[in-house]
């Protein structure tokens, strides 16, 4: 029996923030995969190595975690106000499914460097030395992101001394601004309340702040679900009952936020919303062995992504944290001590992160103008990925 040979597709493997993924230029994809649909999904699933019942991604480019099972498609923007269009796909590890419903804030930091290096930005907008401002259209959620990319001698500067907890080695700093970060067309607080009573089967009624900013997120108090906020991955990811509880919170929060009509639909929307729990500051030891002191942070946050506790913090969830912290009365704001603030320094499993946001009320409704954080990014490998020619 004859088998189709492998094809090769130009690709770049990049780290952005605490995530990494495979980046493609839209025009480099096979013609059938240049448009949304089954062919594109099948190609990217096979490239990542999903679905993998062994949960290892041995036969693909994925890393078998939510932080490393990602793909990005970029193209020159037709909009005069943007340089590049950015489409993100969160690939399920054990199911034949790619979630296109949200953004990856960490990989957003790698979009500008990739776009410059791959000729997607008008050369007249790129300084020989200094900082290139890359205007990114985030196509999943229809928002603008500004990436500020350091340039040296006409090339993207990737190496540097900026340290990011959750990333082993230092690199060049890439500030990222998420403009008008409220996700989607609806209100930033879709229920109309800063804090809701959320009924969760098997858990009872818990207080929740549900916000659309960066990415739809359901925040609950750690103490209300039996945690302290100092937990690391093993405390939750090895607990089947805990993971089921968080998925139940997420599903019922998604219904209250109007993202789905019934909890049964949550399985087909794995990437959004996120669920996170917050607590007042406390001393703890991060996964790297670094001691984090309560006096050095404003609050503790732990967040789940694709059904597992994240090893650090998703970039989009960091935007949600910053925005919620800027609104007096949310659970995030109260955990940080309450009052008005335009930045927050929080502890996560790998260490700490400082993020900022500007929020205010317009006609009685809360809105945010932007959220800002610094990440880093670098190319890990570039060349071609290979997939069987009959995979899509």
N, C-alpha and C positions, 0 to 999 in steps of 0.2 A: 504493500500500500504506500503510495507517494504522500509525503507530507509537505506542506507549504514551508519554504525556507523563511528564515528570519528576515525582517526588514530593519533598517536602522534609521533613527530619527534624531536630528540635532537636539541636544538638550544640555542643560547646566544643572548640576546638583549644588544647591546653595543652603547655607545657614542664614537665617534671619532671626535675630533675637534668640529665644530659647527653642526655636523650631527649625526644621530643615525640610526641604522638599525639592521636587524636580520641576525646573522651569523650562517652558517652551515658548518660542515665538509662534504665534498663531499660524503664520504662513509656512512654518516648517512642518506642521502636522500633516499627515495624509489627508487628502481632500475630503474624504468622508467624515473625518474627525474635526474639521474646521468649523462645524456648526454643532450646536447642542443636540444631543440625542443619544440613542443606544450605541452607535458606532464609537462616538467619543468616549462614553463611559466605559465601554468594553475595552478599548485600547488602554485607557489610563488605569483601569483595574488590573489588567494583565501586566502593565509596566511596573506598578507598585508591588504586585504579587498577591492580590486579593481576588476572591476571598480565600483565606488560609485557615483551615480548621486547626492547624498546629499553632497558630498565633505567633509565627516567627518571621514571616516574609522572606524565607530562605530563597525563594525563586523570584525575587523582584527587588525593586529599589526602595521599598518601604522599610521602616525601622520597627514595625510592629508596636508602635505606640501612637497615641493621638497626635503627639508633637512631631512625629516623623513620617506619618502616612498622609502626605500632602502633595498637591500638584498645583502649578500656577501656569496660566496661559496669558501671554502679553502680546499686545499689538500697538502700533502707532495710533494715537487717538485722532479721530476726525474732528473733534471739538477744538476750536481755537483757544479755548481756555484750559486745555489739558494736553499733556505730552504723551501719555500712555494710558491705555485701557488695561485694567488688571482684573482677571477672573480667577477665583480661588475655588478649588475642589478639595473637600475633606473626605478622604477615602476610608471607608469602613475596613477593618482588619479581617473580620470573619464573615462578612456578608457581601453579596454582590451589589454594592450600593455606594454612590458618591453623593454627598450632601453639598449642594450648591447654594444653600440658603443664607450663608453668612460669610464674613471676612475672616482672615487670619491676621491679627494685628502684628504678630511677630514677623511673619514673612513680608508684611508691608514694608519693613525696613530694607529688605533685599530688592524690592521692585525698582527703586531708583538706580542703584548700582547696576543691576542687570540691564535696565533700559538704556542707560548711557553706554555701557560696554557693547551692547548689541545694536547700536544705531537706531534706536527708537526715539531719541530725543534730538531735536534740531540742534546742530552743532553751534549755532549762534547763541544758544541759551546755556552753553557749557563753558565756564571759565577755564583758562589754562591752569590757574592756581586759585584756590579759594573754596567756595561752597557753591555747588550747583543746586538750584531749586527745581526739583522735579514735581510737576503737577500731575497727580495720579487720579484717574477716574476709577473708583472701586465699583466694578460692574455688578457684583452680587447684590449690593445694597443701595447702589446709586448715590454714592457720596464721594467727596473730594478729600484726598490725602495729600499732604505736602511732605516730601522727603528731602532732607537737606544733606546732600552727599559731598563729602570732602574730596577735593581734586588736587593732585600734585602732578605737574608737568603733563597735563592733558589726560591723565589717567585717574580712574577711581582709586582713592587711597583706602585700602582695606586693613592694613596693619596699624596698630596704635596701642595706647595704654589704657583705653576705656574698659573698665571691668563691669561685667553684668552678672549678678548672682544667677546661677543656673547654667552658665556657660563657663567652660573650663579655662579658656585662655583669653587674654585681653585682645582687643581689636580697635579699629577706628570707630569713633562715636558717630551715629547717624540719628540726629533728632527727627522725630516724626510728629506731624501735626494732623490730627483727625478733625476736619472741619465739619461743623454742624453734625456732631456725632450721634444724635438721636437716630436710631435705626428704623428705617421704613418711613411710611407716610403718616403714621398715626402719632398720638401723643407720646411724649417721653415716658410718662407714667400711664400706661394704657388702661389701668383700672380706674384712673382718676384720683387715686390715693397714694400718699407716700408710704403708708404702711397698711397692709391688708391682713385680715384673718383668713388663712388658707387652710381649708379642710383637706387633710391627707389621710386616706384610709390606712389603718394600722398604726398611725402615729398620733392622730388627733388634730386639733386646731393649733396652728403655729403662726406667729407673726411673720410677714414676708414683705420685703420691698421688691417690687417687680418693675424693672426699668428697661427701656429700649435706648441704649446708648453704647456705641461701640459694637455691642452684640446684645440681643435680648438676654437678660440675666435675672434669675430669681435668687435674692439674698435672704437668708434666714439667720437667726442667732445661733451660735454654736451651742450654747447652754440649753436651748430648747430641744435640741436633737441629741443630747447626751455627749457633746464634745467640748473641748476646751479652746480649740482654735490653734493649738500648738502641734497638731498631728502631722506626721509625715506619711508618705505613700503607703507603707506597709500596714499602718494602723487601719486603713480603710480598704485598700485594694485587695487585701487578703480576706476580707470579711464579706461573704456573699450576701448576708442579710443587710449589711450597711449599704452595699451597692444597690440592692433592690429598693431600699428605702429612698435613697437619693433619686433613683429613676422615677419612683412614684411621686416625689416632690416635684421633679422636673415636669412630668407629664401633666399633673394637675395645675402647675403654674402656667404651663403652655396654654391650657384651655382658658384660664382666667385672663391671660394676656391677649387672647384672641388669635393666637398663632395657629391653633388647630381647633377643630370642632369637637373632637372626642379624644379621650386619653389613648385610645387604641391607635391613633394616628401618630403618636410620639415616636414609634419605632421607625417611621419613615422620615423623621426630622431629627436625626441624632445630634447634629452639630449645634442646633439652637432649640430652645434657649439653654444657656448654661445655668448651673445651680452652684451657689457658693455659700459658705457660712463665715460669719464674722464674730469677733470677740475683742474685748478690751486688751490692751498690751499686756504681755507676759514674757518672762525670760524663756528661751528654749534653745536647743541646739539644732541647727539646720542640717540637712542631709549631707552637706560637705564637711561637717564637723565644726563649722563656724558657730560661735556663740552669738546669739541675738539678744540684746538687752531690751527690756520693756521701756527703759528710759529713752531709747534711740528710735522708737517707732510710735506711730499714732494709733495703730490697731493691727489685728491679726486677720488675715483672710486666707481661706483655703477654697479652691474651686475645682470642680470636676469637668472633664472634657471627654466626650465620647464614652461616658460610663465609668471613667476612672479618675481618681484624684490626680491632678496635674502635678508634675514634679517641680514646677515653679509657678508661673502665672501666665496665662494666655494674654497676648497683647490687647485683644479686644475686650477681655474681661477687665484688664487694668484700666481701660477707658471707662468701662461701666463703674468701676470702683471710684475712680477720680470724680466722675460726674455725680454719682450718688453722694459722695462725701461732700460735694459742694452745695448740696441742697439740705438745709437744716431740717431735721426731723426724720430723715430716712434711717434705717437700721445701720447703714454704713456710717453715716454722719454721727449717729449717737454713739456707736462703738469707738469712734475717733474722738469723742469728747464733746460733740455737739458744736453749735455755733456756726458762724460763717467761715469758710476757708476756700482757698483756690488751689491748694495742693495737699497731698497726703503721702506719708511715708509708711508703707505697710510691710508686715512680715509675711512671707510665704514659705513653703517647705524648703526652698533652696537658699533663702536669705531674705533680702529686703529689696524694695523698689520704691522710687519716688515718682509720682505722676501728678500732673496738674490739669485743671479743668476750669473753664469759665461758664457759669450758669446764672440764669436770672429768670424773672417772671415777665411774660409778655401776655397782656390781656388775661391775667389770672392763671396762666398755665406756665409751668416750668419749661425752659428750653436751655440748650447749651450751645455756645458759639464754637468752642473748640476744646480739644483735649490734647495734651502734649506729653510725650515721654521720649527718652533716649534709648536706643537699641544699638546694636552693631550687626554687621552682615559681612559675609565673605563667600567667595566661590570655593567650593570643596573639590569639584571635578567638572570638567566640561569636555564635550565630545559628542558621542551618540549613545542613545539607549537602543537596545535591540528587543524586539518582540516578535513572536511567531506571526507570519503574514496572514494567517487565518484567525487571528485572535479578536478581530473586530469586523 
